[in-house]
Amino acid sequence: MVDAADNVGGRQDVGRLTQVRSSADRPGAFPLLADDHGCGWRASGEAVPADFWKRNLRVSRNKRRSGSTLGFFRSQARSKGPRLKNTLDRLARDCRGTSILETRNERDGSLGQESTKTLFQEIHRLCHVEGLYPLGWIERTECPCCGASRFQEAFKKLGIRHSRCAECDYVCVDPYPPPQVMEVLYSGDYYTRMREFYELPRLRDQGIGSAYSAPVELLDALIAKGTGGRESGAWLDVGGGLGAFASLVSRRAPGWNVSLNEMNVKSIEIARDLLKLDVLPEDSAVLRAEGREFDVVSSIAVLEHVVDPVAFVSDYAALLKPGGLLITVVPHFTRLNVHVSKASNSNVVPPFHLSLFGADNLERLLRRTELFSGFETMQGGGASFTLIDHAEHWMYWDSLLPDADHAEIRTVRTEEYPLPLNIVLNALSLAVPVTSEYFAATDGMAHLAICATRKNVTPFGK
Ligand SMILES: [Zn+2]
């Protein structure tokens, strides 16, 4: 566990599971970084044009005085920090009201066609047009992690409000979508095209390694923890999509009986045909009624999508044998994400990500169920917080959905940065490579995992 401030209560530091992206991973100056499964975007500043310093006399003088670009920005931050911040705030306010939903066709320059082409278009259509946001959406009355009812508005993204629990810093989409909107969200263009044009071809061509929702080092550590060196056992992976993780468990633990719990008809078909997985398409209540029991129940990047995370955890924990392990992996929304990055963090993808958890409040949620006797937390991936997110840049970006011609996620900038924002992003970009390891170690890494051990109780509570 790397969240040094929280390193109490039996959590273990399992060390750096994945290297923080280094500057060597970023060819050219300040490219954008799409997140691992394309379910978000993360962008840095544009490179400064070669003649930028010549064209801007004031900047040139400052640059000469300080002797380096970084030195210049250090001096600027000291003398002009508040003014730049004010400019940025104004830009961010102005941008909120503008449309970012039109993109240009890369081939002929025409404006976006009728069908959904980008992630933001999809969210806008499903929430604001068809989903009638906020009409019929449901207000959260109680924090699922700590039970408190003191919610404060945290931020908005794409016009969708997020609240923060004043007690435990849990952040959520509030109000959240009603069942009929949830249904269309997961049968819409984004999920359909992601599966059809992006995940499936990669799965076929590059193997299951292409389809993991978390770094494989972290997943391997979780599999080792789950099997505990035992030769055989029963493992259920919940909401595992096409079955990449379930398939990894099968290969790492060949003696184990691994099942995939997935409801999506197309995903089930692929998991069975392509990965030869055992699929249980029933919900947890049915599986329990059938008397099924598991040594391990895992959910990788699922809990952040569900409307009622306490019910989800309780229902699936009921399928565990006494002493069994519930393994939960979520995107990590750290303290700096809650209080600094806010909407700019790439894991803020309303209303797909309904809950944004930190290590503390996720453990509180599990404790509240009174079903578990012990917890162990792990993290993986790069730093969850990046200095780039200090400047609000997300509204300048969007992601093109994959199609038959482009079997990948393409993150596109829909508007030029105003110069002041560009300067700030460049300054922050220079600082990112030298600070990311520090933030990974002190604030937290991008993927958070928690292993919770089911209490040894009989069905009668004795
Ligand atoms: Zn709370």
Boltz pocket constraint, residues with backbone or C-beta under 6 A from the ligand:
constraints:
  - pocket:
      binder: B
      contacts: [[A, 143], [A, 144], [A, 145], [A, 146], [A, 147], [A, 148], [A, 165], [A, 166], [A, 167], [A, 168], [A, 169], [A, 170], [A, 361]]
      max_distance: 6.0
